[in-house]
Amino acid sequence: MAESINVTIRMDRSIKEQAENMFNSFGMNFSTAVNVFIRQSLRLGKIPFSISDSFYSEGNQMRLKESIAQYKTGKMVVKTMEELEAMENE
């Protein structure tokens, strides 16, 4: 077996506790789960899941294009904070 080393990371205590509970339910400890993640990342040559930003979602991009078109034609749309938050949850 290769030489083992200790690695220190910082994270929110609550997140770590939630992760430990979930990993324990899978029959592994936190360290094993991190090792699984790292090994899979190396095997695939990338992070083994999709990372995305909702800003670039298809729906948001359509809304932005519509807003730009309205701005260019002089149609200004005023929305309340509640309306904006509702749009975010669509």
C-alpha positions as a Markdown table, in Angstrom:
| # | Residue | x | y | z |
|---|---|---|---|---|
| 1 | Met | 0.0 | 0.0 | 0.0 |
| 2 | Ala | 1.2 | 3.5 | -0.8 |
| 3 | Glu | 2.3 | 5.8 | 2.0 |
| 4 | Ser | -0.6 | 7.6 | 3.7 |
| 5 | Ile | -0.6 | 11.2 | 4.7 |
| 6 | Asn | -3.0 | 13.4 | 6.7 |
| 7 | Val | -4.8 | 16.1 | 4.8 |
| 8 | Thr | -6.6 | 19.0 | 6.6 |
| 9 | Ile | -9.6 | 20.7 | 5.1 |
| 10 | Arg | -11.9 | 23.4 | 6.5 |
| 11 | Met | -15.7 | 23.2 | 6.2 |
| 12 | Asp | -18.8 | 24.2 | 8.1 |
| 13 | Arg | -19.3 | 21.9 | 11.1 |
| 14 | Ser | -23.0 | 21.2 | 10.2 |
| 15 | Ile | -22.1 | 20.2 | 6.7 |
| 16 | Lys | -19.4 | 17.8 | 7.9 |
| 17 | Glu | -21.8 | 16.2 | 10.4 |
| 18 | Gln | -24.5 | 15.8 | 7.8 |
| 19 | Ala | -22.0 | 14.2 | 5.4 |
| 20 | Glu | -20.6 | 11.9 | 8.1 |
| 21 | Asn | -24.2 | 10.7 | 8.9 |
| 22 | Met | -24.9 | 10.0 | 5.2 |
| 23 | Phe | -21.6 | 8.3 | 4.6 |
| 24 | Asn | -22.0 | 6.2 | 7.7 |
| 25 | Ser | -25.4 | 5.1 | 6.3 |
| 26 | Phe | -23.5 | 3.9 | 3.2 |
| 27 | Gly | -21.1 | 1.9 | 5.5 |
| 28 | Met | -18.1 | 4.2 | 5.1 |
| 29 | Asn | -16.5 | 6.9 | 7.1 |
| 30 | Phe | -15.8 | 10.5 | 6.0 |
| 31 | Ser | -12.2 | 9.7 | 5.0 |
| 32 | Thr | -13.2 | 6.8 | 2.9 |
| 33 | Ala | -15.8 | 8.9 | 1.1 |
| 34 | Val | -13.3 | 11.6 | 0.3 |
| 35 | Asn | -10.9 | 8.9 | -1.0 |
| 36 | Val | -13.6 | 7.5 | -3.2 |
| 37 | Phe | -14.3 | 11.0 | -4.6 |
| 38 | Ile | -10.6 | 11.7 | -5.3 |
| 39 | Arg | -10.0 | 8.3 | -6.9 |
| 40 | Gln | -13.1 | 8.6 | -9.1 |
| 41 | Ser | -12.0 | 12.1 | -10.1 |
| 42 | Leu | -8.6 | 10.8 | -11.1 |
| 43 | Arg | -10.0 | 7.8 | -12.9 |
| 44 | Leu | -12.3 | 10.1 | -15.0 |
| 45 | Gly | -10.0 | 13.0 | -15.3 |
| 46 | Lys | -12.7 | 15.3 | -14.1 |
| 47 | Ile | -15.0 | 16.0 | -11.2 |
| 48 | Pro | -17.4 | 13.0 | -11.3 |
| 49 | Phe | -20.6 | 15.0 | -11.3 |
| 50 | Ser | -22.0 | 18.1 | -13.1 |
| 51 | Ile | -21.4 | 21.5 | -11.7 |
| 52 | Ser | -23.5 | 24.3 | -13.0 |
| 53 | Asp | -24.6 | 27.8 | -12.4 |
| 54 | Ser | -28.3 | 28.5 | -12.7 |
| 55 | Phe | -27.4 | 31.9 | -14.3 |
| 56 | Tyr | -26.5 | 30.0 | -17.4 |
| 57 | Ser | -29.6 | 27.8 | -17.4 |
| 58 | Glu | -31.7 | 27.8 | -20.6 |
| 59 | Gly | -34.7 | 29.5 | -18.9 |
| 60 | Asn | -32.6 | 32.3 | -17.4 |
| 61 | Gln | -30.8 | 32.9 | -20.6 |
| 62 | Met | -34.2 | 33.2 | -22.4 |
| 63 | Arg | -35.4 | 35.7 | -19.8 |
| 64 | Leu | -32.2 | 37.8 | -20.1 |
| 65 | Lys | -32.6 | 37.9 | -23.9 |
| 66 | Glu | -36.2 | 39.0 | -23.6 |
| 67 | Ser | -35.2 | 41.7 | -21.1 |
| 68 | Ile | -32.4 | 42.9 | -23.4 |
| 69 | Ala | -34.9 | 43.0 | -26.4 |
| 70 | Gln | -37.4 | 45.0 | -24.3 |
| 71 | Tyr | -34.7 | 47.4 | -23.2 |
| 72 | Lys | -33.6 | 48.0 | -26.8 |
| 73 | Thr | -37.1 | 48.8 | -27.9 |
| 74 | Gly | -37.5 | 51.2 | -25.0 |
| 75 | Lys | -39.9 | 49.0 | -23.1 |
| 76 | Met | -38.8 | 49.1 | -19.5 |
| 77 | Val | -40.4 | 46.5 | -17.2 |
| 78 | Val | -40.5 | 47.3 | -13.5 |
| 79 | Lys | -40.8 | 44.4 | -11.1 |
| 80 | Thr | -41.1 | 44.2 | -7.4 |
| 81 | Met | -38.7 | 42.2 | -5.3 |
| 82 | Glu | -41.4 | 39.6 | -4.7 |
| 83 | Glu | -41.9 | 39.2 | -8.5 |
| 84 | Leu | -38.2 | 38.8 | -9.0 |
| 85 | Glu | -38.0 | 36.2 | -6.3 |
| 86 | Ala | -40.9 | 34.3 | -7.8 |
| 87 | Met | -39.2 | 34.3 | -11.2 |
| 88 | Glu | -36.0 | 32.9 | -9.6 |
| 89 | Asn | -38.0 | 30.0 | -8.3 |
| 90 | Glu | -39.6 | 29.2 | -11.7 |
